[in-house]
């Protein structure tokens, strides 16, 4: 582990750490994956879209299965938007299943994870026939499934996935998030895929203000125009606005101006980058202004496969074992 960490630290100036992990790291659907929990009050800018989508889903309730693909570029807010729908009170009487699919498509792992969430028990590797019988028994009543970050394009595999989730005695809504319009169109059935559009500059500015605690600043009048110009750099991408907001929180007016005028916004994008240039630029800025003692902690997280839910206390103890931070009696409160 220390050798891996040293390798990561040696490359920590290259923030393009978002390239896909190796296949061996992704040959599972992690049991501690991305959580569907979201605080709706903190979400800005998607209220009207959410209402429109929920109305479409409710109108199609006569169907046995409804599949709604949600697609758009990385960082645009697909997963967050799906969470808003997933947690909406209109679906409180539904059983809920959230699966992070990711780049390696494994139908058996998806099936096992659906079973574990519907049954409330950890699904073990058992014979396929038994799994099928168990799934058939569980797929009854009203169920809302979110398949997050789907990449699989093969029509046969996608049909297998749909067939697995269909049940004659149930009413199933399936939300699918993907970056690919092709995937969205291949998996859709009765509803057209929904493309997440960029946010307005004003909404990006609202996100930056929220994340930077702007309203509590004494110099907010001087920062207003600068902040609006910075918001334009986000090009409507929520992740860029969030990252910039957290970065700007501790900065003074001169530093805000430097962010606005930084040449990083015009740097060429890598052919291997998995996110748009303006998103990567905002993340690079966040990293470059990070305290030096925190950078090894951040870069260490690159060892986790995409979709893995990082357990805070476990991660802290790993940082301690690598001498990134020192142990404390009040670890959880003082070290993060």
N, C-alpha and C positions, 0 to 999 in steps of 0.2 A: 504493500500500500504506500509506503514511504517513497519507493522508486517511482510509482505512478504519480504521486504528488509532485516529486521533483521534476518529472517530465512536464507536468502541467505548468508548474511555476516558471519553467524555462521558456514557456511560450505565452506567458500571461499578458504580454503586450498586444498580442493578436486577439482582439475581442470577438473575432468571428468564430465563436465557440459553438454556434448553433447548427453547424453541419451535422447531418444525420449520424447517429451512433452506429456501431457495427451491428451486423445481423445477429451475432451471438448475444448481444445485449438486449435485442428486441424480440427474442423468440418466446415471448410470454406477454400476457396481459396482466400487469402487476396488480396484486391484491390491494396495494396501498396507492392507487392511482389518483388522478386528478379528481378532486371532490366536486360534486354539483352544488355545494353550499355557496350562496352568494348573498351579500347584503344589498338588497335592491335600492335602498336609499342612496347608496354610493355610486350607482350607475347613472350616467348622464347621456341623454341623447337618443335613446332607442324606444321611448314610450309609445309613440304612434305606430312604429313598425311592429312592436310587440302586440298591440291591440289588433292590428290587421291580421297578423299570423294566427292569433288565437281564434279570431272570428272564422277564419278559413278552416281551422281544425274542427271547431265546433259544428260548422256547417256540414262537414263530412262525416259526422258521427254515425251515419247509417252504414258506412263501410266497415267491413270486418278488420281491415288493416289500412292505415293511412301512413304514408311515408312522405315526410317533408325534408328534402335536402336543403341545407343552408350552406352557401359557398361564397368564397371571397379570398383576397390575398391574406398572407400571414400577418397577424397583428391587428387586423381590422375589427376584431371583436366577435367572431363567430361563436366561440365557446361560451363567452359571457352572455351573449344574446340567447343561446340555447338554454343556459341555466335559468334565465328569467322566465322563459316559457315553462321549463321543467318544474320550477317551483311555484308556478302560478296557482292561486286558490281554485281556479276552475278545474284543476286536475288533482285536488286533494284526496278524492275518493279512489284514485288510481294507485295500483302498485307501481313503484318506480324502479327502474334499472338504468344505471349509468355505466357505460363501458368505453374506456379509451382504447381505440383500435390500433392506431398508428400505422407505420409503414409496413410492418410484417403482418400479413393477414393470416390469422390462424383461427379457423372456424371452430375447432374443438375447444380452444381456450376461451373464445367468446361464449360458446355454449355453456361451458363450465361456470363462467363468471355470471351469466344470466341466472343459472340455477342457484348459485350461492347467494345472490341478492334476493331472489324471490323466496327462497326457502329460509333465509337467515342463517344458513350454515355454510361452512367452508366446503366447497366442492373439491373432492379428491379425484384423481385419475382413475376412472372406472370404465367398464366395458361400454362400448358405443351404444349397444342396444338398451342397456340400463339407463344410460344418460338420456336417450331419446324418450323412453317411457317416463322418466322423471320430468323432463321438460314438457312433455305433452300434458302431464297432470298439473304442472304449475302454471302453464299458459292458459289460464281461464279467467274470466272476468275482465276488468278494465286494467290495462297495463300501458304505461308510458315508458318507452325505451329511448335513451339517447346514445347513439353511436358516434362518439367524438373522434375527430381527426381520421377519417377514413381515406385511404389512399388507393385501395384495390380497384383496378380498372377492368379486370377480367369479368366478362358478362356471366360466365358460368358460375364463378365463385359468388358473385353478387346475387344471382338467382338462388343459389344454395342458402345464402344468408336470409333472404326473404322467405324462402320456404320453411326454414327452421323456425322463424318467428311467427309464422301464420298458424292460427288455430281457429277452427270453425266455431267454437263456443266462446270466443273471446272478442273483445274490442281493443285493438292495439294501435297506438300511435307511436310512430318511430321518427325521431328527429335524427338527422344525419348532418354532421358538420364536416366539410372538406374544402381544401383549397382548389380542387379541380372541378371545373364546370363539366368536364367529360364524365367524371365519376357521378356528379350530381344528376346528370341527365340519364345515366344508365341505371341508376338505382331507383329513380322516381317512379311513381305509379299514377295515382289519381290527382296529385297536386304538382304544379310546376315548381321546379327548383327556385329557391329564393336567394337572390344575390344581395349580400350585405354591401351597401354603398358607403363611400367615405363620409365621415362626419363633416359638418361645416367648420369653417375656421373659428366661428364663435363658440361652438360646442367644444372644440379642442382647447380653446382658451379657458372655458369653464372647467374642463378637466384639469388643466395645469393649475388653475387657481385653487381648486379643491385639494389637489395633491401637494401643493406647495404651501398650504395654509396662508394663502395670499391675504385674506381679509383681516388677519391678525397682525399684519406687518404695518409698521409706522411709515414706511416709504412707498406704500402701494400707489399713491398718485403718480409719483415719478416713474414707477415701473409699468404703469398701465399700457402705454403705447409700445414700449419695448416688448412686453409680454405678448401683445397681440401680433407683433411681427414674428416672434418666436413660434407662436401657435400656427402660423402659416407654414412653417417648416415641416409640420407633422403631416401635411397633405391628407388630412382626414383620417389618419390611422390612430386608433385609441391607444395602442401600446406605446407609440412614440410620445403621445401627450402625457401618458401616465409616467413614463420614464423621465421625461423632462421635468415634470412637476416635482417629483421627488428630488431630482438633482438640484433644481433651483431653490428649493426650500431654505437651504443654509447659505445661499449666495447673496452678496451685496449687489448694488446697482451696477458697479463696474464689471462684475462677473456676468451679470445678466447680458450686458452689452457684448461681452466677449462671446457668449453663447450665440447670440443673434448673428454676430459677424463672423463666426467661425468658418474656416474653409472646409471643415469636415462635411458640410452639407453638399459640397460639390465634388467630393472624392468619388472616383469610379467604383462601381460595385463589383465584387468578386463573382466570377462565373459559378462558384460553388455556394454562394450565399443562399440561405433559405428564406430570407426576409428582404423586403424592399430596402433600397439604399437609405431612405429617410428614417426608417425604423432602426437600421443598424447604426446610423449616425447618432441617433438619440441614445442608444445603448452604449456606444463608444464614449460619448460625452459623460454618461453616468459613471462608467468605469474609470475614466481618466481622472475624475474628480473624487473618486472614492478614497477614503483614508488608506494609506499604504498598508496598515496592519490588517485591513479587511480584504485586500485583494487576493491573498492566498486562500482565504475562506471562500471567496466567491469562485475562483477558478477551480477549486477542488470539486465544486458541484458539477463540473463538466463530466465527471465519471458516471453520473446517473443517466440512464436512458430516458429518452423523451417520454413524457406521460407518467413517469414515476412520481408518486407523492412522497415528498421528503418529510420524514418525521423529525420535527424540530429537535427534540431532546437527543435522538440518536445521532443526528448530524453534529450537534454540539460536542458530544463525547468523541466523535471521530476527529473533530478539530483539535480537541484536547490531546488525543493520542498522538497527533502529528505536530504538537507544540505550536499550533497556530494561535491558540489562546490559552490562558491559564485557568485552572479550575477555580470555582467560587462556591461558597456555601449557598448563595442565592443564584445559582447558575442560570436558570431560565429567564430571570428578570434582568440580570446584570450583563449577561454576555451577548445579548442580541440587541 
